[in-house]
Structures are given as structure tokens and as C-alpha cells.
Amino acid sequence: MSDAPVPAPVQAVVFDVGRVLVQWDMRALFSKLVDDPKELDWVMANVITEQWHFEHDRGRDIDEMVAERSAEFPDHAHLVRAWAERFNETVPGPVPGSFELVEQLSTRGVPLYAITNFGDALWARFRPTQPVFEHFRDVVVSGEEKLAKPDPALFALAARRFGFEPAVMLFIDDNAANVESAARCGWQVHHFDGGADKLRADLMARGLV
């Protein structure tokens, strides 16, 4: 017989956004703007990198980022501007099955929240395009808070905002470092590494769907 403690019943479910609820692929935009595959690879590795993009997620001003990057890569300034102006095109659609799970949880009255690493300016344009967030009671956005996952301070802030103890919230994220940080902060966690089918099985085992 195992002596491991039995997790408390989940009272709220907290989703990540990118690559959990919606697909995110910057090539979905830039493949429209750069025809040569080799040049596209170079641009994604040197100009419009995810590491650079994440500076906005952590709270850096988007106009400052665009100006600095355009000066650094003047021949690619139009691509830098496209990142800022056409970011929604980097989201080709929902992750298959995830929206349906949100709707099922919402129908059953499960409180839903989200914690997302997302720049404030980009979030302001993206959020209105996604009616799925009408199911959510609150969304903590890293760029607005100037804190980003996996910083434990962001999980502490979210717990205060959501009004539940971490031990009764289930946090879902595709990034292992974020999942591990949340677990260390006392949250119940699900690593979204097997798509919506694996998540559905976990939610069913917990009696949530």
C-alpha cells in the first residue's frame, strides 16, 4: 500500500495558452513573407527568435524592441514590424480538442483561469479574437505583470488573484520547467505533452469531465 498523500479534489483548472489552448508557430506568419527556405531559417534563428520574442513576454516595451531590432537588422526591419503588427497570424488555430475540454469544464461549472507568458501589447490584440476566453474568470498575463513563468512569484500572484490555494488548483502547461515550478509551489499539475486526449484522460480520472 502506498503512503503517498492523496491529492485534494481539484476546485479550479488553470490553463497555459500557447501550445495548450492555441497553436503557436512564428513560421506560420514568416513563411508568407520570406520565400527562400534557407533565408527563412536564418531569419528565425537570428532576427525573429523565440528568445527575443520572450523579452516582450517578460514585460519589455514592444515599440522599444521593434526600434532596437530594426536598427540591428535594417534589411529585415519590415519583418520585425510584421512581428509586432501581424502577430495573430502566428496562431494558426486551436490545439485540437482543447477548446472542447474548456467548454465541457465550463458547462460543469468548474472555475477556469489561465496563466500565460504573453506580451501585453500582443495580448491586447490577440485576446478579442478568441471567444474561448469568455469561459475564463481571470487570465494572468506575464507582460502585464512584468513576471514570467517559471518564476515562482508569478504563480504566487496568480494564486492570490484566483482566490484558491495552490493545492486545489490544477495547472496545465506544455513547458516542463513551468510545470515543475508550479509543482514546487504546491500546485497540482498536468504536463501537456500528449495533447488533448491525454489531458481528457487526466480530467476524467479527477472527476472533472
MINU-107971 format. One record per residue (C-alpha): residue number from 1; residue in one letter; chain; x negated, y, z. Coordinates in steps of 0.1 Angstrom, whole numbers, plus 5000, padded with zeros to 4 digits. Last residue first. Layout:
<rec><torvex>NUM</torvex><rodren>A</rodren><loro>A</loro><u>X</u><v>Y</v><w>Z</w></rec>
...
//
This chain:
<rec><torvex>209</torvex><rodren>V</rodren><loro>A</loro><u>5153</u><v>5159</v><w>4829</w></rec>
<rec><torvex>208</torvex><rodren>L</rodren><loro>A</loro><u>5138</u><v>5169</v><w>4863</w></rec>
<rec><torvex>207</torvex><rodren>G</rodren><loro>A</loro><u>5139</u><v>5135</v><w>4880</w></rec>
<rec><torvex>206</torvex><rodren>R</rodren><loro>A</loro><u>5101</u><v>5135</v><w>4886</w></rec>
<rec><torvex>205</torvex><rodren>A</rodren><loro>A</loro><u>5097</u><v>5105</v><w>4864</w></rec>
<rec><torvex>204</torvex><rodren>M</rodren><loro>A</loro><u>5118</u><v>5122</v><w>4837</w></rec>
<rec><torvex>203</torvex><rodren>L</rodren><loro>A</loro><u>5095</u><v>5153</v><w>4838</w></rec>
<rec><torvex>202</torvex><rodren>D</rodren><loro>A</loro><u>5064</u><v>5130</v><w>4834</w></rec>
<rec><torvex>201</torvex><rodren>A</rodren><loro>A</loro><u>5080</u><v>5112</v><w>4805</w></rec>
<rec><torvex>200</torvex><rodren>R</rodren><loro>A</loro><u>5090</u><v>5145</v><w>4789</w></rec>
<rec><torvex>199</torvex><rodren>L</rodren><loro>A</loro><u>5055</u><v>5157</v><w>4792</w></rec>
<rec><torvex>198</torvex><rodren>K</rodren><loro>A</loro><u>5041</u><v>5127</v><w>4775</w></rec>
<rec><torvex>197</torvex><rodren>D</rodren><loro>A</loro><u>5066</u><v>5131</v><w>4746</w></rec>
<rec><torvex>196</torvex><rodren>A</rodren><loro>A</loro><u>5060</u><v>5169</v><w>4745</w></rec>
<rec><torvex>195</torvex><rodren>G</rodren><loro>A</loro><u>5023</u><v>5165</v><w>4735</w></rec>
<rec><torvex>194</torvex><rodren>G</rodren><loro>A</loro><u>4997</u><v>5142</v><w>4749</w></rec>
<rec><torvex>193</torvex><rodren>D</rodren><loro>A</loro><u>4971</u><v>5166</v><w>4763</w></rec>
<rec><torvex>192</torvex><rodren>F</rodren><loro>A</loro><u>4994</u><v>5189</v><w>4783</w></rec>
<rec><torvex>191</torvex><rodren>H</rodren><loro>A</loro><u>4977</u><v>5183</v><w>4816</w></rec>
<rec><torvex>190</torvex><rodren>H</rodren><loro>A</loro><u>5005</u><v>5183</v><w>4842</w></rec>
<rec><torvex>189</torvex><rodren>V</rodren><loro>A</loro><u>5000</u><v>5198</v><w>4876</w></rec>
<rec><torvex>188</torvex><rodren>Q</rodren><loro>A</loro><u>5014</u><v>5201</v><w>4911</w></rec>
<rec><torvex>187</torvex><rodren>W</rodren><loro>A</loro><u>5000</u><v>5232</v><w>4926</w></rec>
<rec><torvex>186</torvex><rodren>G</rodren><loro>A</loro><u>4977</u><v>5233</v><w>4957</w></rec>
<rec><torvex>185</torvex><rodren>C</rodren><loro>A</loro><u>4952</u><v>5259</v><w>4946</w></rec>
<rec><torvex>184</torvex><rodren>R</rodren><loro>A</loro><u>4927</u><v>5231</v><w>4937</w></rec>
<rec><torvex>183</torvex><rodren>A</rodren><loro>A</loro><u>4954</u><v>5217</v><w>4914</w></rec>
<rec><torvex>182</torvex><rodren>A</rodren><loro>A</loro><u>4958</u><v>5251</v><w>4897</w></rec>
<rec><torvex>181</torvex><rodren>S</rodren><loro>A</loro><u>4920</u><v>5253</v><w>4891</w></rec>
<rec><torvex>180</torvex><rodren>E</rodren><loro>A</loro><u>4920</u><v>5217</v><w>4876</w></rec>
<rec><torvex>179</torvex><rodren>V</rodren><loro>A</loro><u>4949</u><v>5225</v><w>4853</w></rec>
<rec><torvex>178</torvex><rodren>N</rodren><loro>A</loro><u>4932</u><v>5257</v><w>4841</w></rec>
<rec><torvex>177</torvex><rodren>A</rodren><loro>A</loro><u>4899</u><v>5239</v><w>4835</w></rec>
<rec><torvex>176</torvex><rodren>A</rodren><loro>A</loro><u>4917</u><v>5212</v><w>4816</w></rec>
<rec><torvex>175</torvex><rodren>N</rodren><loro>A</loro><u>4934</u><v>5236</v><w>4792</w></rec>
<rec><torvex>174</torvex><rodren>D</rodren><loro>A</loro><u>4967</u><v>5223</v><w>4778</w></rec>
<rec><torvex>173</torvex><rodren>D</rodren><loro>A</loro><u>4987</u><v>5237</v><w>4807</w></rec>
<rec><torvex>172</torvex><rodren>I</rodren><loro>A</loro><u>5017</u><v>5227</v><w>4827</w></rec>
<rec><torvex>171</torvex><rodren>F</rodren><loro>A</loro><u>5022</u><v>5238</v><w>4863</w></rec>
<rec><torvex>170</torvex><rodren>L</rodren><loro>A</loro><u>5047</u><v>5220</v><w>4885</w></rec>
<rec><torvex>169</torvex><rodren>M</rodren><loro>A</loro><u>5058</u><v>5240</v><w>4915</w></rec>
<rec><torvex>168</torvex><rodren>V</rodren><loro>A</loro><u>5067</u><v>5226</v><w>4950</w></rec>
<rec><torvex>167</torvex><rodren>A</rodren><loro>A</loro><u>5031</u><v>5226</v><w>4964</w></rec>
<rec><torvex>166</torvex><rodren>P</rodren><loro>A</loro><u>5024</u><v>5261</v><w>4950</w></rec>
<rec><torvex>165</torvex><rodren>E</rodren><loro>A</loro><u>5050</u><v>5276</v><w>4975</w></rec>
<rec><torvex>164</torvex><rodren>F</rodren><loro>A</loro><u>5078</u><v>5294</v><w>4956</w></rec>
<rec><torvex>163</torvex><rodren>G</rodren><loro>A</loro><u>5086</u><v>5331</v><w>4953</w></rec>
<rec><torvex>162</torvex><rodren>F</rodren><loro>A</loro><u>5077</u><v>5335</v><w>4916</w></rec>
<rec><torvex>161</torvex><rodren>R</rodren><loro>A</loro><u>5057</u><v>5367</v><w>4921</w></rec>
<rec><torvex>160</torvex><rodren>R</rodren><loro>A</loro><u>5038</u><v>5354</v><w>4952</w></rec>
<rec><torvex>159</torvex><rodren>A</rodren><loro>A</loro><u>5030</u><v>5321</v><w>4934</w></rec>
<rec><torvex>158</torvex><rodren>A</rodren><loro>A</loro><u>5019</u><v>5340</v><w>4903</w></rec>
<rec><torvex>157</torvex><rodren>L</rodren><loro>A</loro><u>4995</u><v>5362</v><w>4923</w></rec>
<rec><torvex>156</torvex><rodren>A</rodren><loro>A</loro><u>4979</u><v>5332</v><w>4939</w></rec>
<rec><torvex>155</torvex><rodren>F</rodren><loro>A</loro><u>4976</u><v>5315</v><w>4905</w></rec>
<rec><torvex>154</torvex><rodren>L</rodren><loro>A</loro><u>4960</u><v>5346</v><w>4891</w></rec>
<rec><torvex>153</torvex><rodren>A</rodren><loro>A</loro><u>4935</u><v>5348</v><w>4921</w></rec>
<rec><torvex>152</torvex><rodren>P</rodren><loro>A</loro><u>4925</u><v>5312</v><w>4914</w></rec>
<rec><torvex>151</torvex><rodren>D</rodren><loro>A</loro><u>4908</u><v>5324</v><w>4882</w></rec>
<rec><torvex>150</torvex><rodren>P</rodren><loro>A</loro><u>4914</u><v>5297</v><w>4855</w></rec>
<rec><torvex>149</torvex><rodren>K</rodren><loro>A</loro><u>4932</u><v>5316</v><w>4841</w></rec>
<rec><torvex>148</torvex><rodren>A</rodren><loro>A</loro><u>4929</u><v>5353</v><w>4835</w></rec>
<rec><torvex>147</torvex><rodren>L</rodren><loro>A</loro><u>4931</u><v>5385</v><w>4856</w></rec>
<rec><torvex>146</torvex><rodren>K</rodren><loro>A</loro><u>4936</u><v>5421</v><w>4844</w></rec>
<rec><torvex>145</torvex><rodren>E</rodren><loro>A</loro><u>4973</u><v>5417</v><w>4855</w></rec>
<rec><torvex>144</torvex><rodren>E</rodren><loro>A</loro><u>4988</u><v>5429</v><w>4822</w></rec>
<rec><torvex>143</torvex><rodren>G</rodren><loro>A</loro><u>4963</u><v>5411</v><w>4801</w></rec>
<rec><torvex>142</torvex><rodren>S</rodren><loro>A</loro><u>4968</u><v>5379</v><w>4821</w></rec>
<rec><torvex>141</torvex><rodren>V</rodren><loro>A</loro><u>5006</u><v>5378</v><w>4816</w></rec>
<rec><torvex>140</torvex><rodren>V</rodren><loro>A</loro><u>5027</u><v>5364</v><w>4844</w></rec>
<rec><torvex>139</torvex><rodren>V</rodren><loro>A</loro><u>5061</u><v>5354</v><w>4830</w></rec>
<rec><torvex>138</torvex><rodren>D</rodren><loro>A</loro><u>5093</u><v>5356</v><w>4850</w></rec>
<rec><torvex>137</torvex><rodren>R</rodren><loro>A</loro><u>5128</u><v>5341</v><w>4852</w></rec>
<rec><torvex>136</torvex><rodren>F</rodren><loro>A</loro><u>5123</u><v>5321</v><w>4819</w></rec>
<rec><torvex>135</torvex><rodren>H</rodren><loro>A</loro><u>5152</u><v>5308</v><w>4798</w></rec>
<rec><torvex>134</torvex><rodren>E</rodren><loro>A</loro><u>5153</u><v>5341</v><w>4778</w></rec>
<rec><torvex>133</torvex><rodren>F</rodren><loro>A</loro><u>5117</u><v>5332</v><w>4770</w></rec>
<rec><torvex>132</torvex><rodren>V</rodren><loro>A</loro><u>5130</u><v>5308</v><w>4743</w></rec>
<rec><torvex>131</torvex><rodren>P</rodren><loro>A</loro><u>5142</u><v>5339</v><w>4723</w></rec>
<rec><torvex>130</torvex><rodren>Q</rodren><loro>A</loro><u>5106</u><v>5343</v><w>4709</w></rec>
<rec><torvex>129</torvex><rodren>T</rodren><loro>A</loro><u>5101</u><v>5373</v><w>4686</w></rec>
<rec><torvex>128</torvex><rodren>P</rodren><loro>A</loro><u>5105</u><v>5398</v><w>4714</w></rec>
<rec><torvex>127</torvex><rodren>R</rodren><loro>A</loro><u>5075</u><v>5383</v><w>4733</w></rec>
<rec><torvex>126</torvex><rodren>F</rodren><loro>A</loro><u>5050</u><v>5387</v><w>4704</w></rec>
<rec><torvex>125</torvex><rodren>R</rodren><loro>A</loro><u>5048</u><v>5424</v><w>4701</w></rec>
<rec><torvex>124</torvex><rodren>A</rodren><loro>A</loro><u>5044</u><v>5432</v><w>4738</w></rec>
<rec><torvex>123</torvex><rodren>W</rodren><loro>A</loro><u>5022</u><v>5401</v><w>4742</w></rec>
<rec><torvex>122</torvex><rodren>L</rodren><loro>A</loro><u>4997</u><v>5414</v><w>4717</w></rec>
<rec><torvex>121</torvex><rodren>A</rodren><loro>A</loro><u>4994</u><v>5447</v><w>4736</w></rec>
<rec><torvex>120</torvex><rodren>D</rodren><loro>A</loro><u>4991</u><v>5430</v><w>4769</w></rec>
<rec><torvex>119</torvex><rodren>G</rodren><loro>A</loro><u>4966</u><v>5404</v><w>4759</w></rec>
<rec><torvex>118</torvex><rodren>F</rodren><loro>A</loro><u>4977</u><v>5368</v><w>4766</w></rec>
<rec><torvex>117</torvex><rodren>N</rodren><loro>A</loro><u>4964</u><v>5342</v><w>4790</w></rec>
<rec><torvex>116</torvex><rodren>T</rodren><loro>A</loro><u>4998</u><v>5329</v><w>4800</w></rec>
<rec><torvex>115</torvex><rodren>I</rodren><loro>A</loro><u>5015</u><v>5319</v><w>4833</w></rec>
<rec><torvex>114</torvex><rodren>A</rodren><loro>A</loro><u>5052</u><v>5309</v><w>4827</w></rec>
<rec><torvex>113</torvex><rodren>Y</rodren><loro>A</loro><u>5083</u><v>5305</v><w>4848</w></rec>
<rec><torvex>112</torvex><rodren>L</rodren><loro>A</loro><u>5114</u><v>5283</v><w>4848</w></rec>
<rec><torvex>111</torvex><rodren>P</rodren><loro>A</loro><u>5138</u><v>5276</v><w>4877</w></rec>
<rec><torvex>110</torvex><rodren>V</rodren><loro>A</loro><u>5155</u><v>5242</v><w>4870</w></rec>
<rec><torvex>109</torvex><rodren>G</rodren><loro>A</loro><u>5193</u><v>5248</v><w>4865</w></rec>
<rec><torvex>108</torvex><rodren>R</rodren><loro>A</loro><u>5199</u><v>5215</v><w>4846</w></rec>
<rec><torvex>107</torvex><rodren>T</rodren><loro>A</loro><u>5206</u><v>5235</v><w>4814</w></rec>
<rec><torvex>106</torvex><rodren>S</rodren><loro>A</loro><u>5173</u><v>5253</v><w>4819</w></rec>
<rec><torvex>105</torvex><rodren>L</rodren><loro>A</loro><u>5154</u><v>5221</v><w>4821</w></rec>
<rec><torvex>104</torvex><rodren>Q</rodren><loro>A</loro><u>5170</u><v>5208</v><w>4790</w></rec>
<rec><torvex>103</torvex><rodren>E</rodren><loro>A</loro><u>5164</u><v>5241</v><w>4771</w></rec>
<rec><torvex>102</torvex><rodren>V</rodren><loro>A</loro><u>5127</u><v>5241</v><w>4781</w></rec>
<rec><torvex>101</torvex><rodren>L</rodren><loro>A</loro><u>5124</u><v>5204</v><w>4770</w></rec>
<rec><torvex>100</torvex><rodren>E</rodren><loro>A</loro><u>5139</u><v>5213</v><w>4736</w></rec>
<rec><torvex>99</torvex><rodren>F</rodren><loro>A</loro><u>5115</u><v>5242</v><w>4732</w></rec>
<rec><torvex>98</torvex><rodren>S</rodren><loro>A</loro><u>5086</u><v>5217</v><w>4738</w></rec>
<rec><torvex>97</torvex><rodren>G</rodren><loro>A</loro><u>5096</u><v>5191</v><w>4713</w></rec>
<rec><torvex>96</torvex><rodren>P</rodren><loro>A</loro><u>5072</u><v>5201</v><w>4685</w></rec>
<rec><torvex>95</torvex><rodren>V</rodren><loro>A</loro><u>5049</u><v>5230</v><w>4696</w></rec>
<rec><torvex>94</torvex><rodren>P</rodren><loro>A</loro><u>5068</u><v>5260</v><w>4683</w></rec>
<rec><torvex>93</torvex><rodren>G</rodren><loro>A</loro><u>5058</u><v>5278</v><w>4652</w></rec>
<rec><torvex>92</torvex><rodren>P</rodren><loro>A</loro><u>5029</u><v>5292</v><w>4631</w></rec>
<rec><torvex>91</torvex><rodren>V</rodren><loro>A</loro><u>5016</u><v>5314</v><w>4658</w></rec>
<rec><torvex>90</torvex><rodren>T</rodren><loro>A</loro><u>4985</u><v>5332</v><w>4642</w></rec>
<rec><torvex>89</torvex><rodren>E</rodren><loro>A</loro><u>5010</u><v>5352</v><w>4622</w></rec>
<rec><torvex>88</torvex><rodren>N</rodren><loro>A</loro><u>5021</u><v>5370</v><w>4654</w></rec>
<rec><torvex>87</torvex><rodren>F</rodren><loro>A</loro><u>4986</u><v>5385</v><w>4654</w></rec>
<rec><torvex>86</torvex><rodren>R</rodren><loro>A</loro><u>4993</u><v>5407</v><w>4624</w></rec>
<rec><torvex>85</torvex><rodren>E</rodren><loro>A</loro><u>4983</u><v>5442</v><w>4637</w></rec>
<rec><torvex>84</torvex><rodren>A</rodren><loro>A</loro><u>4955</u><v>5434</v><w>4661</w></rec>
<rec><torvex>83</torvex><rodren>W</rodren><loro>A</loro><u>4939</u><v>5405</v><w>4641</w></rec>
<rec><torvex>82</torvex><rodren>A</rodren><loro>A</loro><u>4946</u><v>5424</v><w>4609</w></rec>
<rec><torvex>81</torvex><rodren>R</rodren><loro>A</loro><u>4926</u><v>5453</v><w>4621</w></rec>
<rec><torvex>80</torvex><rodren>V</rodren><loro>A</loro><u>4896</u><v>5430</v><w>4627</w></rec>
<rec><torvex>79</torvex><rodren>L</rodren><loro>A</loro><u>4901</u><v>5416</v><w>4592</w></rec>
<rec><torvex>78</torvex><rodren>H</rodren><loro>A</loro><u>4901</u><v>5450</v><w>4576</w></rec>
<rec><torvex>77</torvex><rodren>A</rodren><loro>A</loro><u>4869</u><v>5458</v><w>4596</w></rec>
<rec><torvex>76</torvex><rodren>H</rodren><loro>A</loro><u>4852</u><v>5429</v><w>4579</w></rec>
<rec><torvex>75</torvex><rodren>D</rodren><loro>A</loro><u>4826</u><v>5449</v><w>4559</w></rec>
<rec><torvex>74</torvex><rodren>P</rodren><loro>A</loro><u>4821</u><v>5472</v><w>4589</w></rec>
<rec><torvex>73</torvex><rodren>F</rodren><loro>A</loro><u>4811</u><v>5443</v><w>4612</w></rec>
<rec><torvex>72</torvex><rodren>E</rodren><loro>A</loro><u>4797</u><v>5460</v><w>4644</w></rec>
<rec><torvex>71</torvex><rodren>A</rodren><loro>A</loro><u>4816</u><v>5492</v><w>4638</w></rec>
<rec><torvex>70</torvex><rodren>S</rodren><loro>A</loro><u>4848</u><v>5472</v><w>4632</w></rec>
<rec><torvex>69</torvex><rodren>R</rodren><loro>A</loro><u>4841</u><v>5452</v><w>4664</w></rec>
<rec><torvex>68</torvex><rodren>E</rodren><loro>A</loro><u>4838</u><v>5483</v><w>4685</w></rec>
<rec><torvex>67</torvex><rodren>A</rodren><loro>A</loro><u>4869</u><v>5501</v><w>4671</w></rec>
<rec><torvex>66</torvex><rodren>V</rodren><loro>A</loro><u>4890</u><v>5469</v><w>4673</w></rec>
<rec><torvex>65</torvex><rodren>M</rodren><loro>A</loro><u>4880</u><v>5462</v><w>4709</w></rec>
<rec><torvex>64</torvex><rodren>E</rodren><loro>A</loro><u>4886</u><v>5498</v><w>4721</w></rec>
<rec><torvex>63</torvex><rodren>D</rodren><loro>A</loro><u>4920</u><v>5497</v><w>4704</w></rec>
<rec><torvex>62</torvex><rodren>I</rodren><loro>A</loro><u>4928</u><v>5464</v><w>4721</w></rec>
<rec><torvex>61</torvex><rodren>D</rodren><loro>A</loro><u>4920</u><v>5476</v><w>4757</w></rec>
<rec><torvex>60</torvex><rodren>R</rodren><loro>A</loro><u>4903</u><v>5448</v><w>4777</w></rec>
<rec><torvex>59</torvex><rodren>G</rodren><loro>A</loro><u>4927</u><v>5430</v><w>4801</w></rec>
<rec><torvex>58</torvex><rodren>R</rodren><loro>A</loro><u>4914</u><v>5394</v><w>4803</w></rec>
<rec><torvex>57</torvex><rodren>D</rodren><loro>A</loro><u>4935</u><v>5383</v><w>4774</w></rec>
<rec><torvex>56</torvex><rodren>H</rodren><loro>A</loro><u>4919</u><v>5411</v><w>4754</w></rec>
<rec><torvex>55</torvex><rodren>E</rodren><loro>A</loro><u>4884</u><v>5397</v><w>4761</w></rec>
<rec><torvex>54</torvex><rodren>F</rodren><loro>A</loro><u>4899</u><v>5363</v><w>4751</w></rec>
<rec><torvex>53</torvex><rodren>H</rodren><loro>A</loro><u>4898</u><v>5374</v><w>4714</w></rec>
<rec><torvex>52</torvex><rodren>W</rodren><loro>A</loro><u>4860</u><v>5377</v><w>4716</w></rec>
<rec><torvex>51</torvex><rodren>Q</rodren><loro>A</loro><u>4857</u><v>5341</v><w>4728</w></rec>
<rec><torvex>50</torvex><rodren>E</rodren><loro>A</loro><u>4883</u><v>5330</v><w>4703</w></rec>
<rec><torvex>49</torvex><rodren>T</rodren><loro>A</loro><u>4861</u><v>5344</v><w>4675</w></rec>
<rec><torvex>48</torvex><rodren>I</rodren><loro>A</loro><u>4872</u><v>5369</v><w>4649</w></rec>
<rec><torvex>47</torvex><rodren>V</rodren><loro>A</loro><u>4837</u><v>5380</v><w>4638</w></rec>
<rec><torvex>46</torvex><rodren>N</rodren><loro>A</loro><u>4811</u><v>5353</v><w>4641</w></rec>
<rec><torvex>45</torvex><rodren>A</rodren><loro>A</loro><u>4825</u><v>5318</v><w>4641</w></rec>
<rec><torvex>44</torvex><rodren>M</rodren><loro>A</loro><u>4859</u><v>5326</v><w>4626</w></rec>
<rec><torvex>43</torvex><rodren>V</rodren><loro>A</loro><u>4843</u><v>5349</v><w>4600</w></rec>
<rec><torvex>42</torvex><rodren>W</rodren><loro>A</loro><u>4817</u><v>5323</v><w>4591</w></rec>
<rec><torvex>41</torvex><rodren>D</rodren><loro>A</loro><u>4843</u><v>5295</v><w>4586</w></rec>
<rec><torvex>40</torvex><rodren>L</rodren><loro>A</loro><u>4864</u><v>5319</v><w>4565</w></rec>
<rec><torvex>39</torvex><rodren>E</rodren><loro>A</loro><u>4833</u><v>5326</v><w>4544</w></rec>
<rec><torvex>38</torvex><rodren>K</rodren><loro>A</loro><u>4828</u><v>5289</v><w>4538</w></rec>
<rec><torvex>37</torvex><rodren>P</rodren><loro>A</loro><u>4865</u><v>5284</v><w>4529</w></rec>
<rec><torvex>36</torvex><rodren>D</rodren><loro>A</loro><u>4864</u><v>5312</v><w>4504</w></rec>
<rec><torvex>35</torvex><rodren>D</rodren><loro>A</loro><u>4899</u><v>5328</v><w>4501</w></rec>
<rec><torvex>34</torvex><rodren>V</rodren><loro>A</loro><u>4899</u><v>5350</v><w>4532</w></rec>
<rec><torvex>33</torvex><rodren>L</rodren><loro>A</loro><u>4931</u><v>5369</v><w>4539</w></rec>
<rec><torvex>32</torvex><rodren>K</rodren><loro>A</loro><u>4957</u><v>5341</v><w>4540</w></rec>
<rec><torvex>31</torvex><rodren>S</rodren><loro>A</loro><u>4933</u><v>5317</v><w>4557</w></rec>
<rec><torvex>30</torvex><rodren>F</rodren><loro>A</loro><u>4930</u><v>5345</v><w>4583</w></rec>
<rec><torvex>29</torvex><rodren>L</rodren><loro>A</loro><u>4965</u><v>5342</v><w>4596</w></rec>
<rec><torvex>28</torvex><rodren>A</rodren><loro>A</loro><u>4969</u><v>5304</v><w>4601</w></rec>
<rec><torvex>27</torvex><rodren>R</rodren><loro>A</loro><u>4932</u><v>5304</v><w>4609</w></rec>
<rec><torvex>26</torvex><rodren>M</rodren><loro>A</loro><u>4940</u><v>5320</v><w>4642</w></rec>
<rec><torvex>25</torvex><rodren>D</rodren><loro>A</loro><u>4958</u><v>5289</v><w>4653</w></rec>
<rec><torvex>24</torvex><rodren>W</rodren><loro>A</loro><u>4983</u><v>5289</v><w>4681</w></rec>
<rec><torvex>23</torvex><rodren>Q</rodren><loro>A</loro><u>5012</u><v>5265</v><w>4683</w></rec>
<rec><torvex>22</torvex><rodren>V</rodren><loro>A</loro><u>5040</u><v>5275</v><w>4707</w></rec>
<rec><torvex>21</torvex><rodren>L</rodren><loro>A</loro><u>5052</u><v>5261</v><w>4740</w></rec>
<rec><torvex>20</torvex><rodren>V</rodren><loro>A</loro><u>5021</u><v>5242</v><w>4751</w></rec>
<rec><torvex>19</torvex><rodren>R</rodren><loro>A</loro><u>4994</u><v>5253</v><w>4726</w></rec>
<rec><torvex>18</torvex><rodren>G</rodren><loro>A</loro><u>4998</u><v>5290</v><w>4737</w></rec>
<rec><torvex>17</torvex><rodren>V</rodren><loro>A</loro><u>5025</u><v>5294</v><w>4764</w></rec>
<rec><torvex>16</torvex><rodren>D</rodren><loro>A</loro><u>5015</u><v>5279</v><w>4798</w></rec>
<rec><torvex>15</torvex><rodren>F</rodren><loro>A</loro><u>5045</u><v>5266</v><w>4816</w></rec>
<rec><torvex>14</torvex><rodren>V</rodren><loro>A</loro><u>5057</u><v>5268</v><w>4852</w></rec>
<rec><torvex>13</torvex><rodren>V</rodren><loro>A</loro><u>5084</u><v>5244</v><w>4865</w></rec>
<rec><torvex>12</torvex><rodren>A</rodren><loro>A</loro><u>5102</u><v>5251</v><w>4897</w></rec>
<rec><torvex>11</torvex><rodren>Q</rodren><loro>A</loro><u>5115</u><v>5231</v><w>4927</w></rec>
<rec><torvex>10</torvex><rodren>V</rodren><loro>A</loro><u>5094</u><v>5200</v><w>4922</w></rec>
<rec><torvex>9</torvex><rodren>P</rodren><loro>A</loro><u>5101</u><v>5174</v><w>4949</w></rec>
<rec><torvex>8</torvex><rodren>A</rodren><loro>A</loro><u>5071</u><v>5172</v><w>4973</w></rec>
<rec><torvex>7</torvex><rodren>P</rodren><loro>A</loro><u>5043</u><v>5150</v><w>4962</w></rec>
<rec><torvex>6</torvex><rodren>V</rodren><loro>A</loro><u>5040</u><v>5117</v><w>4982</w></rec>
<rec><torvex>5</torvex><rodren>P</rodren><loro>A</loro><u>5007</u><v>5116</v><w>5001</w></rec>
<rec><torvex>4</torvex><rodren>A</rodren><loro>A</loro><u>4983</u><v>5089</v><w>4992</w></rec>
<rec><torvex>3</torvex><rodren>D</rodren><loro>A</loro><u>4982</u><v>5061</v><w>5018</w></rec>
<rec><torvex>2</torvex><rodren>S</rodren><loro>A</loro><u>4987</u><v>5034</v><w>4991</w></rec>
<rec><torvex>1</torvex><rodren>M</rodren><loro>A</loro><u>5000</u><v>5000</v><w>5000</w></rec>
//
